[in-house]
């Protein structure tokens, strides 16, 4: 899954640690989400969307190469 978390975080001038605190996760979780190594759970994805005041679909987009992804 592709995402724009790093770009949104940079717009706010937040550190990864600050975003992690806001979301109630570890900084390493934020790093992994930003690098696309970890897809957040649905509740976490909604927390991220709420934190940035954006619809979840503006932040996360399915990777077209993922089996079972919508085309």
ABEGO torsion letter per residue (X at the ends): XBBAAAAAAAAAGBBAAAAAAAAGBBAAAAAAAAAGABBBBAAAAAAAAAAAGBBAAAABBBBAABBGBBX
